Amino acid sequence: MDTLTQNDVRRQKAGGVAAFYIALALIAAMPYFLLVVDYLGAETTAEKVALVVANFASLYAMYLVTYVFYGIALGVLAFALYDRLQAHAPAMMRLATAVALLWAVALVTSGMIFNYGMTTIVTLTKTDPTQARVVWQAVEPVAQALGGAGGEILGGLWVLLVSVVALRSGALPKLLGWFGVFIGVAGLSSAVPPLHGAAIVFGLMLIAWLVWLGAVLTMTKATAAAVGQPEGGITTQAWASTTKRIQPTAHAVDS
């Protein structure tokens, strides 16, 4: 009998919690960077350095939450989805997970560079404001590039690959899969200079996708006691069965 063991379920629930965390981090970042610290509105290096110095503590905390911890949570979610989907398309899920881990590392690195760079210029501003601006001109582009300022290539590709596998396997609701395909295409499109604005669509829709995905993962239940069952021996049928139980509306649409 196909089963989902308690360990399998715990990993899925951990992935669901990670998805919720990422969604909340994105939601928290929007009002902060639009209303509290309008960093994007700063046009000159001097204005940016002044904003960093004036808001150092809150910026440091926000970059931990929305980049460093976000990247760690992304790794947890990526492995949970790998467990859920790899039985149907092992090669594609290996690729998808590799892309997700690259994205996670890039985000963590971006946050750490930004925070250490801020720490450096806050100290340097006290003795040499001109040099502080020069340092920030070197730090900022690197941190922003790793954070996806040039386009959401890694994020878009990961969501797209996962969604394609989900549609093929039935291990996630079909509507969620199609929604993910749309988001993935938007993310990839944002890498084209005239379409950079698609990154906004990607970010907003990603929040909804993550909340939906988190709900599916956290509601996963064991299908049997699984006495003597090897760990990791989960089949596509078991995932599909669980998905049907927790997503009756989506299943009805699929039918």
N, C-alpha and C positions, 0 to 999 in steps of 0.2 A: 504494500500500500504506500502511495506517495505521502510523505509527511513533511511537516515543518516542525523542527525541534524547537525546544525552548531557547536554545542558543541562537538558532536562526532568527527567531522572533525578536530576541534582545538586540541583535545586530540591526534588524529592520527598524525597530523603535528608536535606536540610537541615531540611525540615519534620518528618521522623521523629525527627531528633536533638532538635529543639525540643520535640516531644511527650514524649520521654523526660526531658528536662530538667524540664519542668513537673511531670511525675509524681514525679520525685525531689525536687523542691522541696516538693511537698505532703507527701510521706512524711517529709522532714526536719522540716517545721514541726510535725507532730503531737506527737512526743515532746518537742520543745523547749518548746512552749507548754503541754504538759500536765505535764511532769516537771521540766524545767530552770527555766523561768520561768512560774509559774502566773499569768499576767496576768489571765486570765479569772476567776480566783478572787478577785482583789482587788476589794473592794466599795466602798471609799471613794477619793476622789481622792488623799488623802494616802498611802494604801497603793500606789496606782498610781505616783505620783511616786517613792516610795521604791524600788519595783521597777525603775523606769526608771533611776534614778541608780545603783543597785547593779549593774545588768546592762547598762549603756549600750553597751559595746563589742559584746557578743554580740547584743543586740537590733538594733543598727544593722546588723550583718552579716546577720542573719536577715531583716530587712526588705528589704535589697538583694536577697537571694537569692530570697525568696518573693513580692516585690511588683514591684520595679523590673526585675530581670532576667527574672522570670516574664512580665511584660507585654511585654518585648521579644521573648522566645521565642514568646509567643502570636501576635504579629504575623507572625513567620516561618511559623508553622504555618498561620495563617489564609490567607496567600497561597499556600502549597503546596496547600491544599485547594481554593482557588479555581481554581488551574490544573487540578486533577484533575477538578473537578465542573462547572465553568461551562459546558461545551459542552452539557450536557443541560438545565440550567435557569439561563440567564444572569442573569435578573432576580432570582431567589431567591438565587443565590450572591452577587450584588452586595449584596443586603440582608444576607445572613449575614456577609459579609466586613466590611461597615460596622459591624455590631453587634460583631464580634470586635475591630475596631480601637478602637471606643468602650470596650469592656471593657479592652483593653490600656492605653489612655491613662488610664482611671480607676485601674487598678492601679498603674501607674508613678507617677501623681500622688499616690495614697494613700501609697505607700512614701516618696516624697520629702517629703511634708508631715510624716509621722510621724517620719522621721529628723531633719529640720530642727527640728521641734518638740522632740524629745528633746534635741538639742544645745542649744537655747535654755534649756530648764528645768534641765538639768544645770548650766549656768553660773549661772542665776538662783538656784538653790537655795542657792548659797554665800553670797549676799548678802540674798536676800529669799524665804524658803521659802513664805510666804503668797502672794506674787505668782506664784511658780512654779506653785502649785496652780491659781490663777485662769487662767493661760495654758494649762495643760494641759486645763482644762475646756473651753476654746475650740477647742483643736487636735484633741483626741481624737475628738469626734463627726464632724468633717469627714473626717478620715483614715479612720475606720471606715465611714462612709457610702459613700465612694468605693471602699472595699475590699469592699463587698458585705454589710456587717453587716445591712442592712435586707432582705436577700433576694437570691438569685442570679439576678436577672432577666436581665442581659446574658449571663452564662455559660450559663444554661439555654436562652435563646432561640437563641444561636449553635449549641449542640450539637444542639438540636432541628431547626433549619433544615438544618444540614449533614447530619444523619442522614436526614431526609426525602428530600433530593436523592440521597443515596447509595442509598437503597432504590429510588428510581425509575430510577436510571442503571445500577446494578450495578457501579459503579466502586470500591466497597468491599464487603467481605463482608456478606451480608445479615444475619447474626446481629449483627454489629457495628453495623449500622444500627438494628436494633430495640433493641439495648442503649442506643444513643445517644438514641433516642426516649424511653425510660424515664428516662434521666438528665436529659434536657431538661425533661420534665414535672416531675420532682422539683425541679429548680432554679427553675422558674417558680412552683411551689407554695409554695416557701419565702418568697416575697414576701407571702403572706397571713399576718397576725400569728399566728393559731392554729396555723399550719403551719410556723413558723420552723425547727422541728426537721428538716424535710426538707432543709435545707442540709447537715446532716451526711451524709445519704444521698447527696446530690449530690456532696459532696467525696470521699467514699470510693469511690463508683462511678466518678467521673471519673478517678481514678488508674488503675483497671483499663482503662477506655476508652482513655486516653492511651497506656498501654503497648501495648495491642493495635493501636491506630492507628499508633503509632510503628513497630511491627514491620512492618506492611503497607507503610508509606511507605519505610522504609529498605531493604526487600527489592525495591523496584521496579527493573526492569532495562530497558535499551534494547531495543526490538524490531527495530531495523534500524540500519544505518550512517547513514541519513538524509542522504545526500549531496544537497545542494541543497534540503533541506526547510526551509521557513520556520519560525522559532521561534514557539512558541505554537500551532502548528497541530495540536494533539493532539485526537483524537476520543474519544468515549465508548467506542467499540469497542476502541480500543487500551488504555484503562485497564481495561476489563473483562477483556480478554485477560490482562493482567499480573496482575490480582487473582486470576484463576483459577489461574495458574501458582504463585503464592506462597501461596495459601490453599486447598489441595485439600480439606481437611475441611469448610470452610464451603461450598465449591462442591457437595460431595456432599450436604450438608443442603439446600441450595437446590434441588437436583435432585429 
